[in-house]
Amino acid sequence: MHRKANDERIDFFVSSDTWEGEIENMEPEKCDELAWFALDQLPENTIDYVQKALANFRSDTWFDSYGWED
């Protein structure tokens, strides 16, 4: 996703069919918590561009721009 914030950003989102181990928050100063959620049961405070990326995943859209609208 080509995303505009205070500067330009490129975000990469990946998916996986399997996972082993425990997730670990390696940036606790930036992130309060990591947890697994079903796509249709995300927390209300999910960041806008992440919500857009997940919608793109569901619709099989592999690239998008975000935040460039006037």
PLY file of the C-alpha trace (Angstrom):
ply
format ascii 1.0
element vertex 70
property float x
property float y
property float z
element edge 69
property int vertex1
property int vertex2
end_header
0.00 0.00 0.00
1.32 3.41 -0.98
0.27 5.51 1.98
0.48 9.22 2.62
0.92 10.36 6.21
3.19 13.22 7.27
5.48 11.70 4.69
5.14 9.07 2.00
5.10 5.44 3.08
5.01 2.01 1.49
3.40 -0.62 3.70
3.66 -4.35 3.06
1.01 -6.73 4.36
1.43 -10.50 4.24
-0.84 -13.42 5.01
-0.15 -16.92 6.23
-2.18 -20.11 6.30
-0.30 -21.53 9.30
1.59 -20.21 12.31
3.68 -21.85 15.00
4.82 -20.25 18.22
3.67 -17.24 20.16
3.44 -13.69 18.87
5.65 -11.25 20.75
5.44 -7.48 20.93
8.96 -6.33 20.03
8.02 -2.62 20.16
6.08 -2.12 23.40
6.74 1.63 23.24
4.74 1.74 19.97
2.16 -1.01 20.51
0.12 -1.82 23.61
-0.75 -5.38 22.68
-0.65 -8.04 19.97
-3.52 -10.49 19.67
-5.22 -12.72 17.10
-8.69 -11.70 15.87
-11.12 -13.09 13.34
-11.38 -10.74 10.33
-15.03 -10.07 11.12
-14.32 -9.39 14.82
-11.57 -6.76 14.76
-11.27 -4.24 17.60
-13.07 -0.93 17.05
-9.78 0.97 17.24
-8.20 -0.85 14.27
-6.21 1.74 12.31
-7.95 3.03 9.15
-5.28 2.01 6.65
-5.05 -1.45 8.22
-8.82 -1.82 7.82
-8.39 -0.83 4.16
-5.57 -3.36 3.70
-7.76 -6.12 5.16
-10.64 -5.13 2.86
-8.18 -5.32 -0.04
-7.11 -8.79 1.10
-10.73 -9.96 1.13
-11.32 -8.60 -2.38
-7.97 -9.95 -3.70
-6.65 -6.43 -4.39
-2.88 -6.68 -4.24
-2.00 -2.95 -4.42
-3.71 0.26 -3.35
-3.02 3.88 -2.43
-4.28 5.40 0.80
-4.48 8.97 2.06
-3.93 10.73 -1.26
-7.54 11.83 -1.67
-8.20 15.53 -1.19
0 1
1 2
2 3
3 4
4 5
5 6
6 7
7 8
8 9
9 10
10 11
11 12
12 13
13 14
14 15
15 16
16 17
17 18
18 19
19 20
20 21
21 22
22 23
23 24
24 25
25 26
26 27
27 28
28 29
29 30
30 31
31 32
32 33
33 34
34 35
35 36
36 37
37 38
38 39
39 40
40 41
41 42
42 43
43 44
44 45
45 46
46 47
47 48
48 49
49 50
50 51
51 52
52 53
53 54
54 55
55 56
56 57
57 58
58 59
59 60
60 61
61 62
62 63
63 64
64 65
65 66
66 67
67 68
68 69
